[in-house]
Structure formats: C-alpha cells, structure tokens
Amino acid sequence: MNEIEIKFIVEKKLTPFQESSILKLQKECFSDVDRQSIEEDFISQEFGRLFAYQGRKIVGMLGLFKRKIKFGEKEIVFGGTGGVCVAKSMRRKGIATKMLKEGLKLLKKEKCDIACFNVDLKKEAYLLYEKVGFKTMMRKISFENIKGEIKYDAGTMFIPLCSQAVYDYVMQSKNTFHYGKGYW
Ligand SMILES: CC(C)(COP(=O)(O)OP(=O)(O)OC[C@H]1O[C@@H](n2cnc3c(N)ncnc32)[C@H](O)[C@@H]1OP(=O)(O)O)[C@@H](O)C(=O)NCCC(=O)NCCS
C-alpha cells in the first residue's frame, strides 16, 4: 500500500477536488443513512476536515466539530468527530484509526474538554472508537433539530481531552446531556 498521508483542511478552504471527493465518499459510504435525518439533525458545520490521501487520491475523511455548551453548572468546550468513512477498497488497514487519532490531537489543541462521537449501534464502527479510548454513555443524549424539536438518541461515545474532571462529571451525572442545536 502506498503511504497514507493525513491532511487537515479548514472547512472554508476546501478545494473543488476535495469537495467532489467528499460527495463521492459520502455516496459510497453513507447510502444507507436516512436523508431526512441528515438534513434535519446533522446541521452543524465542521470547522475542518481530515483527509486521508493515498498519493493524490482521497480515500478517507473525518469531520471535526466544536461548540461551547452549558451542562449543569459547567461551561464545556465540546468537540466532536463525525462522518468518518474510508473507501471500501481501503478498509481494515488502520486508516480510520489514523484519522481519528490525529483528529483527537487537533480537538485537544482547540482546547476541547471532551469529545464525542454519535454511534449507530447497528454498525460495528463503534469498535474502532472503543479502541482509541471512547466509552459509551449509558444514558440517552438530547439535541435540538432544525425544526426546533428536542430529540433523543442512545449510544453516544465520549472521551476526555483537556479535562478528565469534565468527562467524569458528564459521564457520572444522572441528567440528560444536551448537545444544543444539531446532533452535529
Ligand atoms: C467504519 C470505517 C470508517 C472503518 O474504517 P477503517 O479504516 O476500515 O477502520 P480501521 O482499519 O482503522 O479499523 C480499526 C478497528 O476498528 C474495528 N472495525 C472497523 N471496521 C469494522 C467492521 N466493519 N466490523 C467490525 N470491526 C470493525 C476493528 O476492530 C478494527 O481493527 P482490526 O482491523 O485490527 O480488527 C469504514 O468501515 C467505513 O467507512 N464504513 C462506512 C461508513 C461508516 O459506517 N462510518 C461510521 C459512522 S457511524
């Protein structure tokens, strides 16, 4: 396998080639995801993306998110990774793991206290996240969708970044963890 290179690109600086590669990968990897949910629930803009390049070809990507939220008495800098995908022919070679580890380093640099990943528990992708240290929250989380409706979901995974104390507080609380507007 040619060497895989991971590159970070700020969302506003995507090139036309990167934009078309995003669409191509999304079509290849997320054709099973409900369109309505994508349009109504996943409404936040990534602040940047990681691309996995093999030579000039883009074979994987990962979106990075960040927002400030309040949970109980705590102000939290909350990071997220989303839309991780790797071209079918390139899977199980550690590419997603490589992007994820790099993504977590960047979220830490962005001073995120904790980061999360929304897992579709029907998929085995959560194993990938477990391997880098994410743990599943046993409670449901809530978020507000584009219509202003409050929705709930189970199976969100969290990892401590800059603050173990914030992570413990969030994971051990009995209250519903509210994402704010958009499930990213
Ligand atoms: C999920 C996905 C991103 C994994 O990419 P990848 O580059 O193949 O992942 P890695 O090679 O880094 O996998 C690391 C570990 O994660 C786990 N894993 C990854 N894909 C898995 C699968 N399909 N089934 C079971 N375990 C899996 C394994 O433990 C794997 O380690 P191993 O290969 O040594 O057994 C890729 O399969 C994909 O694009 N799927 C479609 C999109 C998707 O479902 N994204 C997740 C959103 S919920």
The ligand as an SDF file (V2000), in Angstrom:
LIG
                    3D

 48 50  0  0  0  0  0  0  0  0999 V2000
  -16.1450    2.3970    9.8500 C   0  0  0  0  0  0  0  0  0  0  0  0
  -14.9900    2.6990    8.8870 C   0  0  0  0  0  0  0  0  0  0  0  0
  -14.7640    4.2130    8.8600 C   0  0  0  0  0  0  0  0  0  0  0  0
  -13.7220    1.9880    9.4020 C   0  0  0  0  0  0  0  0  0  0  0  0
  -12.6030    2.3980    8.6190 O   0  0  0  0  0  0  0  0  0  0  0  0
  -11.2660    1.5280    8.5580 P   0  0  0  0  0  0  0  0  0  0  0  0
  -10.1790    2.3780    8.0060 O   0  0  0  0  0  0  0  0  0  0  0  0
  -11.5640    0.2610    7.8910 O   0  0  0  0  0  0  0  0  0  0  0  0
  -11.0140    1.2620   10.1270 O   0  0  0  0  0  0  0  0  0  0  0  0
   -9.6650    0.7240   10.7890 P   0  0  0  0  0  0  0  0  0  0  0  0
   -8.9120   -0.1050    9.7970 O   0  0  0  0  0  0  0  0  0  0  0  0
   -8.9450    1.8620   11.3950 O   0  0  0  0  0  0  0  0  0  0  0  0
  -10.2790   -0.2130   11.9170 O   0  0  0  0  0  0  0  0  0  0  0  0
   -9.7930   -0.2410   13.2310 C   0  0  0  0  0  0  0  0  0  0  0  0
  -10.5870   -1.2290   14.0550 C   0  0  0  0  0  0  0  0  0  0  0  0
  -11.9710   -0.8730   14.1000 O   0  0  0  0  0  0  0  0  0  0  0  0
  -12.7920   -2.0720   14.0790 C   0  0  0  0  0  0  0  0  0  0  0  0
  -13.5680   -2.1110   12.8420 N   0  0  0  0  0  0  0  0  0  0  0  0
  -13.5080   -1.2780   11.7750 C   0  0  0  0  0  0  0  0  0  0  0  0
  -14.4280   -1.6150   10.8420 N   0  0  0  0  0  0  0  0  0  0  0  0
  -15.0940   -2.6870   11.3200 C   0  0  0  0  0  0  0  0  0  0  0  0
  -16.1490   -3.5080   10.8270 C   0  0  0  0  0  0  0  0  0  0  0  0
  -16.7330   -3.2640    9.6430 N   0  0  0  0  0  0  0  0  0  0  0  0
  -16.5680   -4.5190   11.5860 N   0  0  0  0  0  0  0  0  0  0  0  0
  -16.0150   -4.7950   12.7790 C   0  0  0  0  0  0  0  0  0  0  0  0
  -14.9940   -4.0410   13.3170 N   0  0  0  0  0  0  0  0  0  0  0  0
  -14.5510   -3.0030   12.5990 C   0  0  0  0  0  0  0  0  0  0  0  0
  -11.8250   -3.2260   14.1410 C   0  0  0  0  0  0  0  0  0  0  0  0
  -11.6390   -3.5200   15.4890 O   0  0  0  0  0  0  0  0  0  0  0  0
  -10.5690   -2.6440   13.5040 C   0  0  0  0  0  0  0  0  0  0  0  0
   -9.3850   -3.2670   13.9200 O   0  0  0  0  0  0  0  0  0  0  0  0
   -8.8800   -4.5810   13.1340 P   0  0  0  0  0  0  0  0  0  0  0  0
   -8.9420   -4.2960   11.6650 O   0  0  0  0  0  0  0  0  0  0  0  0
   -7.4820   -4.7380   13.6440 O   0  0  0  0  0  0  0  0  0  0  0  0
   -9.8110   -5.6880   13.5490 O   0  0  0  0  0  0  0  0  0  0  0  0
  -15.3200    2.1750    7.4450 C   0  0  0  0  0  0  0  0  0  0  0  0
  -15.7070    0.8060    7.5380 O   0  0  0  0  0  0  0  0  0  0  0  0
  -16.4400    2.9350    6.7520 C   0  0  0  0  0  0  0  0  0  0  0  0
  -16.1820    3.9190    6.0490 O   0  0  0  0  0  0  0  0  0  0  0  0
  -17.7010    2.4870    6.9210 N   0  0  0  0  0  0  0  0  0  0  0  0
  -18.8480    3.1480    6.2890 C   0  0  0  0  0  0  0  0  0  0  0  0
  -19.1660    4.4580    6.9370 C   0  0  0  0  0  0  0  0  0  0  0  0
  -19.4780    4.3110    8.4210 C   0  0  0  0  0  0  0  0  0  0  0  0
  -20.1820    3.3930    8.8350 O   0  0  0  0  0  0  0  0  0  0  0  0
  -18.9310    5.2200    9.2310 N   0  0  0  0  0  0  0  0  0  0  0  0
  -19.1350    5.2350   10.6590 C   0  0  0  0  0  0  0  0  0  0  0  0
  -20.2530    6.1390   11.0110 C   0  0  0  0  0  0  0  0  0  0  0  0
  -21.2380    5.5030   12.3450 S   0  0  0  0  0  0  0  0  0  0  0  0
  1  2  1  0
  2  3  1  0
  2  4  1  0
  2 36  1  0
  4  5  1  0
  5  6  1  0
  6  7  2  0
  6  8  1  0
  6  9  1  0
  9 10  1  0
 10 11  2  0
 10 12  1  0
 10 13  1  0
 13 14  1  0
 14 15  1  0
 15 16  1  0
 15 30  1  0
 16 17  1  0
 17 18  1  0
 17 28  1  0
 18 19  1  0
 18 27  1  0
 19 20  2  0
 20 21  1  0
 21 22  1  0
 21 27  2  0
 22 23  1  0
 22 24  2  0
 24 25  1  0
 25 26  2  0
 26 27  1  0
 28 29  1  0
 28 30  1  0
 30 31  1  0
 31 32  1  0
 32 33  2  0
 32 34  1  0
 32 35  1  0
 36 37  1  0
 36 38  1  0
 38 39  2  0
 38 40  1  0
 40 41  1  0
 41 42  1  0
 42 43  1  0
 43 44  2  0
 43 45  1  0
 45 46  1  0
 46 47  1  0
 47 48  1  0
M  END
$$$$
